[in-house]
Amino acid sequence: MDADKLKEMQAPIKARYREDPEAAVVTLKAEGAIGEGLSCSVETGRALVEAGLHPATGGSGLQACSGDMLLEALVACAGVTLNAVATALGLALRDARIRAEGDLDFRGTLGVDKEAPVGFRDIRLDIDFDGDLSEEEQATLLKLTERYCVVYQTLKRPPPITVTLRRD
């Protein structure tokens, strides 16, 4: 896809959202069901993923780890955003590889040390690209990728989360 096709595709959507800001508010949903052992099956829209405990907490390693899935979502979002930004700006980006890694102290989630954090304490997102971009174009591409990547922004500035327990 080139910049003109992207702009043509998004123009009516952007116009609608300018005229009706509420139309831009969409609720995304995910759903899962607990399964055998210590697993939870999550429908991704394309497949059913069975998540389980990470091997560092006693899992077999045969099921997806939700921490890995979070990093995968970050990589996917950053990659799509990077590609869309490069396309919209007409930048000569031939290829890019995106990697995310994060550090967890599993003492926290296992309750071994109440001072140890539960969750990632550091996440690193690395983008290696192939393209003839000036220093200024690289800086713009990075700035706009960070600005418009939904998962990155959500992790950087977490929204309030409510949890409700209901009986069926």
C-alpha positions, 0 to 999 in steps of 0.5 A, spaced: 500 500 500 502 506 498 501 513 502 495 515 497 491 509 498 492 509 505 490 516 505 484 515 501 482 509 505 482 513 511 479 519 509 472 518 510 473 514 517 477 521 519 472 525 516 466 521 520 470 521 527 471 529 526 464 530 525 462 525 530 467 524 535 463 518 539 463 514 533 471 513 534 470 510 541 470 503 540 470 497 545 474 492 544 473 485 547 477 479 549 474 473 552 476 466 555 474 460 559 478 456 564 480 450 562 483 443 564 489 444 569 491 451 570 489 454 563 485 459 560 483 459 553 482 465 549 479 467 543 484 471 538 479 472 533 483 468 528 485 462 533 484 459 540 490 460 544 491 456 550 494 460 556 498 457 562 503 458 567 510 460 565 515 455 566 518 459 571 512 458 575 511 451 574 508 451 567 510 446 562 511 451 557 506 448 552 501 453 553 502 461 551 504 465 557 500 471 558 506 475 559 509 473 552 502 475 549 503 482 552 509 483 549 507 480 542 501 485 542 506 490 543 510 488 537 504 487 533 502 494 534 508 497 534 510 493 527 503 495 524 504 502 527 511 503 524 509 500 517 503 505 517 507 511 519 512 510 514 507 509 508 503 515 510 509 519 510 512 516 504 518 513 507 523 508 504 522 503 509 524 496 506 524 492 512 523 492 519 524 487 525 521 489 532 523 485 538 520 486 545 523 483 551 521 484 559 524 483 565 519 479 571 521 477 578 517 471 579 518 472 586 512 477 586 507 473 582 508 467 586 508 471 593 515 469 595 517 476 596 512 481 598 516 487 596 518 484 589 513 487 584 508 483 580 508 484 573 514 487 568 519 491 571 522 493 565 520 492 558 524 494 552 522 495 544 527 495 539 526 496 532 531 494 526 530 497 520 532 497 513 531 503 509 534 510 506 532 514 511 535 521 514 536 522 521 530 527 521 526 521 518 528 516 523 526 521 529 520 522 526 518 515 524 520 513 531 516 519 535 510 518 531 510 510 532 511 511 539 505 516 539 500 512 535 501 505 538 495 503 542 499 498 546 505 502 547 501 508 549 497 504 554 503 501 557 506 507 558 500 511 561 495 505 564 488 507 564 484 505 570 482 498 570 476 495 574 475 488 576 468 485 577 467 478 580 460 475 578 456 469 579 453 465 573 
